[in-house]
């Protein structure tokens, strides 16, 4: 399976199953789709060359160049870099029978928030329920549960999430200390992450975060007017001026590493390139700005008719980021970061984020859900940190979810980069997890194309 496209002057060919990317000239680009059957047939090489030259006879180039193109394409095919078969389709059943362990928890340390973000899937921190703060006792049981169910895995991930986790900061600190106390006796290593809106972030907290947290996620949407429209305080006043400078100091205190400023764009700012560049101009080097997922009835929800404008905007953003890099002012944009040398590991290709199996969310009272976006949906309650996972049927359902269980993924060139997309988004749109969020797929495919183009352009720098 191959995918061909042109972007920013580059002719790009992706061999989907191997992950090999080829940047070629126009004649080779035109020849590649004409030669697949010939390259894979059982004829001897010289016969294939003859057939190949005949197949591209309409190309307005010389006979010697045609032969050279055919030989080059055959060499790539023979090396397993073009027209490669899908090695994973026959492996998926065996893969899904593997024993899984829990490797990550999202601790809902606070079902409460000091902002009233309009697009918040957590309903201002309440998650379809009541306001609550996680107690140290519940958090301690959650970490015990993680250690007990992590098998021989050494590295464990814990995200302090909300609502706003800094509203329960003392418990966060206590749980970090408890997690550290478990490391040596159990041969584990905790990697803690904090996701915050920044309202309560101060120097004392940052000193602790920089010492103990492997990653920091800072929520800011971009330009002041964009941010304040969607992320106000409960009284309606904007929060940009409260958090922007604090976030700048936080990024600098981490030497511009191991953090992200994470924003959301909506129908109100389809020119989100300007928000990314605004954040870059403010001194942030690790940036993520993602499309909102919302009820289509909301005025800020992205609609199908917005897709062409968004695709053009991603192309515009990719070119702007390249220009900044050439000028020595490069930043990392999360959705354009892609590894073309190692590529995603097999488990990541087939299982995605691991929601419902390797990754679970924990409510303030200790209930387990497949991920933070399922919290409060009672059909997806999985158990609790005291008794463990009780809904084995849900584990089986999530374990069976892959790019091979979703019909729309089978012929999609991006399937091994998104691993089938978000299960929560599928459930929200279709009522079950074995489908895709179609609008999100359109955007994901464009982001993959832009990411690969950027890699091609960087090779020319």
Buried (B, 14 or more C-beta within 10 A) or exposed (E): BBBBBEBBEBBBBBBBBBBBBBBBEEBBBBBBEBBBEBBEEEEEEEEBBBBBBEBBEEBEBEEEEBBBBBBBBBEBBEEBBBBBEBEBEEEBEEBBEEEBBBBBBBBBBBBBBBBBBBBBBBBBBBBEBEBBBBBBEBBBBBBBBBBEBBEEBEEBBBBBBBBBBBBBBEBBBBBBEBBBEBBEEBEBBBBBBBBBBBBBBEEEBBEBBBEBBBBBBBBBBBBBEBBBBBBBBEEEEBBBEBBBEBBBBBBEBBEBEEBBBBBBBBBBBBBBBBBBBBBBEBEBBBBBBBBBBBEEEEEBBBEEEBBEEBBEBBBBBBBBBBEBBEEEEBBBBBBBEBEBEEBBEEBBBBBBBBBBBBBBBBBBBBBBBBBBBBBBBEEBBBBBBEEEBEBEEBBEBBBBBBBBBBEBBEEBBBBBBBBBBBBBBBBBBEEEBBBBBBBBBBBBBBBBBBBBBBBBBEEEE
